[in-house]
């Protein structure tokens, strides 16, 4: 009988060989206005004052691994720093983003959840220390059904829906939110190598792809964010939703638990599951 070891090694190699095909937020819409995101593959010295997308030096759009889940890259991407501009947006309306890199929106095999957080800057987001931001979760979507649009028997996930929508995802800003500047932390999590985790802050495992957008909420809302946490405390990488083996359990994952805190009570009047 043939050994299964070579097959397993080839399978793992095929998963890790797709590093070239990651992605980033290239377009942003807020209040019906279109903005270009920040593309670090251009001139890194020419960061514009007209994009709310945070600066990053992450030219390949690569992931944050669990080993850095407690470090600065998990906040707003590797090499991330503040945007110089905050896009105006009314509370209770939608912000839309589009992922794109290297001719595709998102790698088909990188199944996983999409999670959105928001934090108040308590002043200009252009100068806030990102390590002081306290994020609350405002929406999330994980496993959807067993249809497996990628024909890989791994199910239909939020990231598959993003691919079907040409890389676009819509995030509802909580209604009644107090006017001021905020950081929207929009995150894709890829589970294709989650099964390789060896515990908290493992060198390998689920891959995090956070992207940050600065917003200027308008209006006369009175709702303030409470109970937020440092993004460096959101995950350890050892949560069940970050160590699941989606390759061997078939396309149905009805018990999948999206990692991170519960959705903030102030966002529950908005849609909790965005598409």
C-alpha positions as a Markdown table, in Angstrom:
| # | Residue | x | y | z |
|---|---|---|---|---|
| 1 | Unk | 0.0 | 0.0 | 0.0 |
| 2 | Unk | 1.3 | 3.4 | -0.9 |
| 3 | Unk | 2.3 | 5.8 | 2.0 |
| 4 | Unk | 0.2 | 8.9 | 2.5 |
| 5 | Unk | 3.1 | 10.9 | 3.7 |
| 6 | Unk | 4.3 | 12.2 | 0.3 |
| 7 | Unk | 0.7 | 13.2 | -0.6 |
| 8 | Unk | 0.5 | 15.1 | 2.7 |
| 9 | Unk | 3.8 | 16.9 | 2.1 |
| 10 | Unk | 2.8 | 17.8 | -1.4 |
| 11 | Unk | -0.5 | 19.1 | -0.2 |
| 12 | Unk | 1.1 | 21.3 | 2.4 |
| 13 | Unk | 3.6 | 22.5 | -0.1 |
| 14 | Unk | 0.8 | 23.5 | -2.5 |
| 15 | Unk | -0.8 | 25.5 | 0.3 |
| 16 | Unk | 2.3 | 27.4 | 1.2 |
| 17 | Unk | 3.3 | 28.1 | -2.4 |
| 18 | Unk | 0.5 | 30.6 | -3.0 |
| 19 | Unk | 2.2 | 33.4 | -1.0 |
| 20 | Unk | 2.5 | 35.4 | -4.2 |
| 21 | Unk | -1.3 | 35.6 | -4.5 |
| 22 | Unk | -2.4 | 37.6 | -1.5 |
| 23 | Unk | -4.4 | 40.9 | -1.6 |
| 24 | Unk | -5.1 | 44.3 | -0.1 |
| 25 | Unk | -7.8 | 46.9 | -0.1 |
| 26 | Unk | -7.4 | 48.9 | -3.3 |
| 27 | Unk | -10.6 | 50.9 | -3.4 |
| 28 | Unk | -12.9 | 52.5 | -0.8 |
| 29 | Unk | -16.3 | 54.0 | -1.0 |
| 30 | Unk | -17.8 | 56.2 | 1.8 |
| 31 | Unk | -20.9 | 58.5 | 1.5 |
| 32 | Unk | -21.0 | 57.6 | -2.1 |
| 33 | Unk | -17.5 | 59.0 | -2.7 |
| 34 | Unk | -14.8 | 56.8 | -4.2 |
| 35 | Unk | -11.2 | 56.8 | -2.9 |
| 36 | Unk | -8.2 | 54.8 | -4.0 |
| 37 | Unk | -6.7 | 52.7 | -1.3 |
| 38 | Unk | -3.0 | 52.7 | -0.6 |
| 39 | Unk | -0.9 | 50.5 | -2.9 |
| 40 | Unk | 2.5 | 49.8 | -1.4 |
| 41 | Unk | 3.7 | 48.4 | -4.7 |
| 42 | Unk | 4.3 | 51.9 | -6.0 |
| 43 | Unk | 6.6 | 54.7 | -4.7 |
| 44 | Unk | 6.6 | 54.3 | -0.9 |
| 45 | Unk | 7.7 | 57.9 | -0.5 |
| 46 | Unk | 4.7 | 59.2 | -2.4 |
| 47 | Unk | 1.9 | 58.4 | 0.1 |
| 48 | Unk | -1.0 | 60.7 | -0.8 |
| 49 | Unk | -3.1 | 62.9 | 1.4 |
| 50 | Unk | -6.3 | 61.8 | -0.4 |
| 51 | Unk | -6.8 | 58.2 | 0.7 |
| 52 | Unk | -8.3 | 57.1 | 4.0 |
| 53 | Unk | -6.5 | 53.7 | 3.6 |
| 54 | Unk | -3.7 | 53.3 | 6.0 |
| 55 | Unk | -0.1 | 53.3 | 4.8 |
| 56 | Unk | 1.7 | 50.0 | 4.8 |
| 57 | Unk | 5.0 | 48.7 | 3.4 |
| 58 | Unk | 3.5 | 45.2 | 2.9 |
| 59 | Unk | 4.1 | 45.1 | -0.8 |
| 60 | Unk | 3.1 | 41.5 | -1.3 |
| 61 | Unk | -0.1 | 41.8 | 0.7 |
| 62 | Unk | 1.1 | 39.0 | 2.9 |
| 63 | Unk | -0.4 | 37.8 | 6.2 |
| 64 | Unk | 0.1 | 38.4 | 9.9 |
| 65 | Unk | 0.9 | 35.0 | 11.4 |
| 66 | Unk | -0.3 | 33.9 | 14.9 |
| 67 | Unk | 3.2 | 34.6 | 16.2 |
| 68 | Unk | 2.5 | 38.3 | 15.7 |
| 69 | Unk | -1.1 | 38.3 | 17.0 |
| 70 | Unk | 0.2 | 40.2 | 20.1 |
| 71 | Unk | 2.4 | 42.5 | 18.1 |
| 72 | Unk | 2.0 | 45.7 | 16.2 |
| 73 | Unk | 1.4 | 44.2 | 12.7 |
| 74 | Unk | -1.9 | 42.7 | 13.8 |
| 75 | Unk | -3.3 | 46.2 | 14.4 |
| 76 | Unk | -3.3 | 47.6 | 10.8 |
| 77 | Unk | -1.1 | 45.3 | 8.7 |
| 78 | Unk | 2.7 | 44.8 | 8.6 |
| 79 | Unk | 4.5 | 48.2 | 8.3 |
| 80 | Unk | 1.2 | 50.0 | 8.9 |
| 81 | Unk | 0.9 | 53.6 | 9.9 |
| 82 | Unk | -1.7 | 56.3 | 10.0 |
| 83 | Unk | -3.6 | 57.7 | 7.0 |
| 84 | Unk | -3.4 | 61.4 | 6.6 |
| 85 | Unk | -7.0 | 61.7 | 5.6 |
| 86 | Unk | -10.3 | 60.6 | 7.2 |
| 87 | Unk | -13.2 | 59.9 | 4.8 |
| 88 | Unk | -16.5 | 61.5 | 5.9 |
| 89 | Unk | -19.4 | 59.1 | 6.5 |
| 90 | Unk | -22.8 | 59.3 | 8.1 |
| 91 | Unk | -23.6 | 56.9 | 10.9 |
| 92 | Unk | -26.0 | 54.1 | 9.9 |
| 93 | Unk | -24.6 | 54.1 | 6.3 |
| 94 | Unk | -22.3 | 51.7 | 4.5 |
| 95 | Unk | -18.6 | 51.8 | 3.7 |
| 96 | Unk | -17.6 | 49.6 | 0.8 |
| 97 | Unk | -14.1 | 48.2 | 0.1 |
| 98 | Unk | -12.6 | 46.3 | -2.7 |
| 99 | Unk | -9.7 | 43.8 | -2.5 |
| 100 | Unk | -7.4 | 43.3 | -5.4 |
| 101 | Unk | -3.8 | 42.3 | -6.0 |
| 102 | Unk | -1.9 | 40.5 | -8.8 |
| 103 | Unk | -4.9 | 40.1 | -11.1 |
| 104 | Unk | -7.3 | 38.7 | -8.6 |
| 105 | Unk | -9.5 | 39.8 | -5.7 |
| 106 | Unk | -8.6 | 37.0 | -3.2 |
| 107 | Unk | -7.1 | 33.6 | -3.5 |
| 108 | Unk | -9.9 | 31.0 | -3.9 |
| 109 | Unk | -8.3 | 28.5 | -1.5 |
| 110 | Unk | -7.9 | 31.0 | 1.3 |
| 111 | Unk | -11.3 | 30.3 | 2.9 |
| 112 | Unk | -12.3 | 32.0 | 6.1 |
| 113 | Unk | -14.3 | 34.6 | 8.0 |
| 114 | Unk | -14.5 | 38.4 | 7.4 |
| 115 | Unk | -14.6 | 40.5 | 10.6 |
| 116 | Unk | -15.0 | 44.3 | 11.0 |
| 117 | Unk | -14.0 | 46.4 | 14.0 |
| 118 | Unk | -14.1 | 50.1 | 14.8 |
| 119 | Unk | -12.2 | 52.3 | 17.3 |
| 120 | Unk | -12.5 | 56.0 | 18.2 |
| 121 | Unk | -9.4 | 58.1 | 17.7 |
| 122 | Unk | -10.5 | 60.7 | 20.2 |
| 123 | Unk | -9.0 | 63.3 | 18.0 |
| 124 | Unk | -7.4 | 63.2 | 14.5 |
| 125 | Unk | -6.8 | 59.7 | 13.3 |
| 126 | Unk | -3.8 | 61.0 | 11.4 |
| 127 | Unk | -1.9 | 61.4 | 14.7 |
| 128 | Unk | -3.3 | 58.8 | 17.0 |
| 129 | Unk | -1.0 | 56.2 | 18.4 |
| 130 | Unk | -2.4 | 53.0 | 17.0 |
| 131 | Unk | -1.4 | 51.1 | 20.1 |
| 132 | Unk | -3.9 | 53.1 | 22.1 |
| 133 | Unk | -6.9 | 52.3 | 19.8 |
| 134 | Unk | -9.6 | 50.2 | 21.5 |
| 135 | Unk | -11.6 | 48.2 | 19.0 |
| 136 | Unk | -15.1 | 46.8 | 19.1 |
| 137 | Unk | -16.4 | 44.2 | 16.7 |
| 138 | Unk | -19.3 | 45.6 | 14.6 |
| 139 | Unk | -20.0 | 42.8 | 12.1 |
| 140 | Unk | -18.8 | 39.4 | 11.0 |
| 141 | Unk | -19.4 | 36.5 | 8.6 |
| 142 | Unk | -17.9 | 33.0 | 8.6 |
| 143 | Unk | -19.0 | 29.7 | 7.1 |
| 144 | Unk | -22.1 | 30.2 | 4.9 |
| 145 | Unk | -23.1 | 26.8 | 3.5 |
| 146 | Unk | -21.7 | 23.6 | 2.0 |
| 147 | Unk | -22.0 | 24.6 | -1.7 |
| 148 | Unk | -18.1 | 24.8 | -2.1 |
| 149 | Unk | -17.9 | 27.4 | -5.0 |
| 150 | Unk | -14.2 | 26.6 | -5.3 |
| 151 | Unk | -15.0 | 22.9 | -6.1 |
| 152 | Unk | -12.7 | 21.9 | -3.2 |
| 153 | Unk | -15.2 | 20.3 | -0.9 |
| 154 | Unk | -14.3 | 22.9 | 1.8 |
| 155 | Unk | -17.6 | 24.9 | 1.9 |
| 156 | Unk | -18.7 | 28.3 | 1.1 |
| 157 | Unk | -17.2 | 31.0 | 3.3 |
| 158 | Unk | -17.3 | 34.8 | 3.6 |
| 159 | Unk | -14.2 | 35.1 | 1.5 |
| 160 | Unk | -15.9 | 33.1 | -1.3 |
| 161 | Unk | -18.7 | 35.7 | -1.2 |
| 162 | Unk | -16.2 | 38.4 | -1.4 |
| 163 | Unk | -14.7 | 36.8 | -4.5 |
| 164 | Unk | -18.2 | 36.4 | -6.0 |
| 165 | Unk | -18.7 | 40.1 | -5.5 |
| 166 | Unk | -15.5 | 41.1 | -7.4 |
| 167 | Unk | -13.6 | 41.5 | -4.2 |
| 168 | Unk | -16.1 | 43.9 | -2.7 |
| 169 | Unk | -17.4 | 43.9 | 0.9 |
| 170 | Unk | -19.8 | 46.3 | 2.6 |
| 171 | Unk | -19.6 | 47.4 | 6.2 |
| 172 | Unk | -22.4 | 49.1 | 8.0 |
| 173 | Unk | -21.3 | 51.9 | 10.3 |
| 174 | Unk | -23.3 | 51.8 | 13.6 |
| 175 | Unk | -26.3 | 54.1 | 13.6 |
| 176 | Unk | -26.3 | 56.9 | 16.1 |
| 177 | Unk | -22.5 | 56.9 | 16.5 |
| 178 | Unk | -21.1 | 60.1 | 17.9 |
| 179 | Unk | -19.4 | 62.4 | 15.4 |
| 180 | Unk | -15.7 | 62.2 | 15.3 |
| 181 | Unk | -12.8 | 60.3 | 13.7 |
| 182 | Unk | -12.6 | 56.5 | 13.8 |
| 183 | Unk | -10.4 | 53.7 | 12.5 |
| 184 | Unk | -12.3 | 50.9 | 10.7 |
| 185 | Unk | -10.3 | 47.7 | 11.0 |
| 186 | Unk | -11.5 | 45.4 | 8.2 |
| 187 | Unk | -10.0 | 41.9 | 8.4 |
| 188 | Unk | -10.0 | 38.7 | 6.3 |
| 189 | Unk | -8.8 | 35.5 | 8.0 |
| 190 | Unk | -7.5 | 32.6 | 5.9 |
| 191 | Unk | -7.9 | 29.1 | 7.3 |
| 192 | Unk | -6.0 | 27.0 | 4.7 |
| 193 | Unk | -3.1 | 26.3 | 7.0 |
| 194 | Unk | -4.9 | 26.8 | 10.3 |
| 195 | Unk | -4.4 | 23.1 | 11.1 |
| 196 | Unk | -0.6 | 23.6 | 11.4 |
| 197 | Unk | -1.0 | 25.6 | 14.6 |
| 198 | Unk | 1.0 | 24.4 | 17.5 |
| 199 | Unk | -0.7 | 26.5 | 20.1 |
| 200 | Unk | -0.9 | 30.2 | 21.2 |
| 201 | Unk | 1.2 | 32.6 | 19.0 |
| 202 | Unk | 2.4 | 29.7 | 16.8 |
| 203 | Unk | 4.8 | 30.5 | 14.0 |
| 204 | Unk | 2.2 | 28.9 | 11.6 |
| 205 | Unk | -1.6 | 28.6 | 11.5 |
| 206 | Unk | -4.4 | 30.8 | 10.5 |
| 207 | Unk | -3.4 | 33.9 | 8.6 |
| 208 | Unk | -4.7 | 37.4 | 9.4 |
| 209 | Unk | -5.1 | 40.1 | 6.8 |
| 210 | Unk | -6.1 | 43.4 | 8.6 |
| 211 | Unk | -6.6 | 46.6 | 6.7 |
| 212 | Unk | -7.4 | 49.9 | 8.3 |
| 213 | Unk | -9.4 | 52.9 | 7.0 |
| 214 | Unk | -9.8 | 56.3 | 8.7 |
| 215 | Unk | -13.3 | 57.7 | 8.9 |
| 216 | Unk | -14.8 | 61.0 | 10.0 |
| 217 | Unk | -18.3 | 60.2 | 11.3 |
| 218 | Unk | -20.7 | 63.2 | 10.8 |
| 219 | Unk | -24.1 | 64.0 | 12.3 |
| 220 | Unk | -25.5 | 64.5 | 15.8 |
| 221 | Unk | -25.3 | 60.9 | 17.2 |
| 222 | Unk | -24.6 | 60.4 | 20.8 |
| 223 | Unk | -23.4 | 56.8 | 20.9 |
| 224 | Unk | -19.9 | 56.3 | 22.2 |
| 225 | Unk | -17.8 | 53.2 | 22.0 |
| 226 | Unk | -17.4 | 51.3 | 25.2 |
| 227 | Unk | -15.6 | 48.0 | 26.0 |
| 228 | Unk | -13.1 | 48.2 | 23.2 |
| 229 | Unk | -9.8 | 46.3 | 23.3 |
| 230 | Unk | -6.3 | 46.6 | 21.9 |
| 231 | Unk | -6.1 | 44.7 | 18.6 |
| 232 | Unk | -3.1 | 42.9 | 20.0 |
| 233 | Unk | -5.4 | 41.1 | 22.5 |
| 234 | Unk | -8.1 | 40.0 | 20.0 |
| 235 | Unk | -6.6 | 36.6 | 19.3 |
| 236 | Unk | -3.9 | 34.1 | 20.4 |
| 237 | Unk | -4.1 | 32.0 | 17.3 |
| 238 | Unk | -5.2 | 28.9 | 19.3 |
| 239 | Unk | -8.9 | 29.5 | 19.3 |
| 240 | Unk | -11.0 | 26.7 | 17.8 |
| 241 | Unk | -12.0 | 29.0 | 14.9 |
| 242 | Unk | -8.3 | 29.6 | 14.2 |
| 243 | Unk | -7.1 | 26.0 | 14.4 |
| 244 | Unk | -9.9 | 24.2 | 12.4 |
| 245 | Unk | -8.9 | 21.8 | 9.7 |
| 246 | Unk | -11.2 | 22.7 | 6.8 |
| 247 | Unk | -9.5 | 20.2 | 4.4 |
| 248 | Unk | -10.5 | 17.0 | 6.2 |
| 249 | Unk | -13.9 | 17.7 | 7.7 |
| 250 | Unk | -16.0 | 18.1 | 4.5 |
| 251 | Unk | -17.9 | 21.2 | 3.3 |
| 252 | Unk | -20.2 | 21.6 | 6.3 |
| 253 | Unk | -19.0 | 23.6 | 9.2 |
| 254 | Unk | -22.2 | 24.6 | 11.1 |
| 255 | Unk | -20.4 | 24.7 | 14.4 |
| 256 | Unk | -17.7 | 27.0 | 13.3 |
| 257 | Unk | -17.1 | 29.8 | 15.8 |
| 258 | Unk | -15.8 | 33.1 | 14.4 |
| 259 | Unk | -12.9 | 34.2 | 16.6 |
| 260 | Unk | -12.7 | 37.4 | 18.6 |
| 261 | Unk | -15.1 | 39.2 | 21.0 |
| 262 | Unk | -18.8 | 39.3 | 20.7 |
| 263 | Unk | -20.4 | 42.0 | 18.5 |
| 264 | Unk | -20.6 | 45.3 | 20.3 |
| 265 | Unk | -24.1 | 46.0 | 21.6 |
| 266 | Unk | -24.0 | 49.4 | 20.0 |
| 267 | Unk | -23.7 | 47.8 | 16.5 |
| 268 | Unk | -26.5 | 45.2 | 17.0 |
| 269 | Unk | -29.0 | 47.6 | 15.5 |
| 270 | Unk | -26.9 | 47.5 | 12.3 |
| 271 | Unk | -26.6 | 44.4 | 10.2 |
| 272 | Unk | -24.4 | 41.9 | 12.0 |
| 273 | Unk | -23.7 | 39.9 | 8.9 |
| 274 | Unk | -22.5 | 42.0 | 6.0 |
| 275 | Unk | -22.1 | 41.0 | 2.4 |
